[in-house]
Amino acid sequence: MKASITAGSAALLAYIATIPAANLAVTHLGVVPVGFGYAAPAGVYMVGLALVLRDLSRETAGRIAVLVAIAVGIVLSYLLADPRLAMASAMAFAVAELADFGVYEPLRQRGLIVAMVASNAVGLLCDSLLFLKLAFGSLAYLPGQILGKVWMTLAAVGILALLRRRRRATA
């Protein structure tokens, strides 16, 4: 029980931190390369990580805790980053989270990794489309935005799969 509370708290705190970190990265770093000649707003990697941390937070702390974490992250973003970016981020996170719930919940019974990959695919697309349109009035960075989030999702899911395999081998 204590380990799950600690894991839940750690996942929630990391998730909360990624929200303003993404907006601060865009504010202070601008655009970064993501591979294959594409670029995206610098927060792309933090948002990709946030997608996985959101699902881990949901697993360890529950849906209500995730919704509260989103609200806290949005408030921190608004206080720390450019308000226009924070508002675009808030709208994108809210819609992406609702879409994620719609995909994640029914697929969860098929396994954590399956649910994460599918819900992150839907979440990253919703988040990218809305954020880019609201923050920049353009979808010019859409391919880079998607690619950067996919890199982070695949890296995080790969690490989780390895950790699960290692835990099973030692159990």
C-alpha positions in Angstrom: 0.0 0.0 0.0 2.7 2.5 1.0 4.6 1.7 -2.3 1.5 2.4 -4.4 0.9 5.7 -2.5 4.5 6.7 -3.1 4.3 5.7 -6.8 1.1 7.5 -7.2 2.4 10.7 -5.7 5.6 10.5 -7.7 3.7 10.0 -11.0 1.3 12.8 -10.1 4.1 15.3 -9.2 6.1 14.4 -12.4 2.9 14.8 -14.4 2.1 18.2 -12.9 5.7 19.3 -13.5 5.5 18.5 -17.2 2.6 20.8 -17.9 4.3 24.1 -17.0 7.7 22.7 -18.1 6.2 22.3 -21.6 4.9 25.8 -21.7 8.2 27.2 -20.3 10.2 25.4 -22.9 8.1 26.9 -25.7 8.3 30.3 -24.1 12.1 30.2 -23.6 13.4 27.8 -26.2 11.0 28.3 -29.1 11.3 25.6 -31.8 13.5 22.5 -31.7 14.4 19.8 -34.2 12.6 16.5 -33.7 14.2 14.4 -36.5 13.8 13.8 -40.2 14.0 17.5 -40.9 11.0 18.4 -38.8 10.8 20.9 -36.0 8.2 21.6 -33.2 7.6 23.9 -30.3 10.1 22.9 -27.6 7.5 21.7 -25.2 6.8 18.7 -27.5 9.0 16.4 -25.5 7.5 17.3 -22.2 4.0 16.8 -23.6 5.0 13.4 -24.9 6.2 12.5 -21.5 3.1 13.9 -19.9 0.9 11.6 -22.0 2.6 8.5 -20.4 2.8 10.1 -16.9 -1.0 10.9 -17.1 -1.7 7.2 -17.7 0.6 6.1 -14.9 -0.9 8.6 -12.6 -4.4 7.3 -13.5 -3.2 3.7 -12.7 -1.6 4.6 -9.4 -3.7 7.5 -8.1 -7.0 7.4 -10.0 -9.0 9.6 -12.4 -9.9 12.3 -9.9 -6.3 12.8 -8.9 -5.4 13.2 -12.6 -8.1 15.8 -13.1 -6.8 17.7 -10.1 -3.3 17.4 -11.4 -4.3 18.9 -14.7 -5.9 21.8 -12.9 -2.8 22.4 -10.8 -0.5 22.1 -13.8 -2.7 24.6 -15.8 -2.6 27.1 -12.9 1.2 26.8 -12.6 1.5 27.2 -16.4 -0.5 30.4 -16.3 1.6 31.8 -13.5 4.9 30.8 -15.0 4.6 30.9 -18.7 3.2 33.1 -21.4 -0.6 33.4 -20.7 -1.6 32.8 -24.3 0.4 29.6 -24.4 -1.0 28.6 -21.0 -4.5 29.1 -22.3 -3.9 27.2 -25.5 -2.3 24.4 -23.5 -5.2 24.3 -21.0 -7.7 23.9 -23.8 -5.6 21.3 -25.6 -5.0 19.3 -22.4 -8.7 19.3 -21.5 -9.8 18.0 -24.8 -7.0 15.5 -25.1 -7.7 14.2 -21.6 -11.4 13.6 -22.5 -10.4 11.9 -25.7 -7.9 9.8 -23.8 -10.5 8.7 -21.2 -12.7 7.6 -24.0 -10.0 5.4 -25.5 -8.0 4.3 -22.4 -10.8 3.1 -20.2 -12.3 0.5 -22.6 -8.8 -0.7 -23.6 -7.3 -1.0 -20.2 -8.7 -4.5 -19.7 -6.5 -5.6 -22.7 -3.4 -4.4 -20.9 -1.6 -1.3 -19.7 0.7 -1.0 -22.7 -2.1 -1.4 -25.3 -4.2 1.2 -23.5 -1.3 3.6 -23.2 -0.3 3.4 -26.8 -3.8 3.8 -28.2 -4.9 6.5 -25.9 -1.6 8.4 -26.4 -2.1 8.3 -30.1 -5.5 9.9 -29.8 -4.3 12.3 -27.1 -1.2 13.5 -28.9 -3.2 14.2 -32.1 -6.0 16.1 -30.3 -3.4 18.0 -28.2 -1.3 18.8 -31.2 -4.1 20.0 -33.4 -5.7 22.2 -30.8 -2.5 23.6 -29.2 -0.9 24.6 -32.5 -4.1 26.2 -33.8 -4.8 28.1 -30.6 -1.2 29.1 -29.7 0.2 29.8 -33.2 -2.9 30.0 -35.5 -1.2 27.5 -37.8 -0.7 23.7 -38.1 2.7 24.2 -39.8 4.5 22.3 -36.9 2.0 19.4 -36.9 4.3 16.7 -38.4 7.1 17.7 -35.9 4.7 17.9 -33.0 3.4 14.4 -33.7 6.8 13.0 -34.3 8.3 14.5 -31.1 5.4 13.1 -29.0 5.6 9.7 -30.6 9.4 9.6 -29.7 8.7 10.3 -26.1 5.7 7.9 -25.9 7.7 5.1 -27.5 10.7 5.7 -25.2 8.5 5.8 -22.0 6.4 2.8 -23.0 9.6 0.9 -23.9 11.1 1.7 -20.5 7.9 0.6 -18.8 7.8 -2.6 -20.7 11.4 -3.4 -19.7 10.7 -2.6 -16.1 7.6 -4.8 -16.0 9.5 -7.7 -17.7 12.4 -7.2 -15.1 9.9 -7.2 -12.2 8.3 -10.4 -13.4 11.7 -12.1 -13.8 12.7 -11.3 -10.3 9.3 -12.2 -8.7 
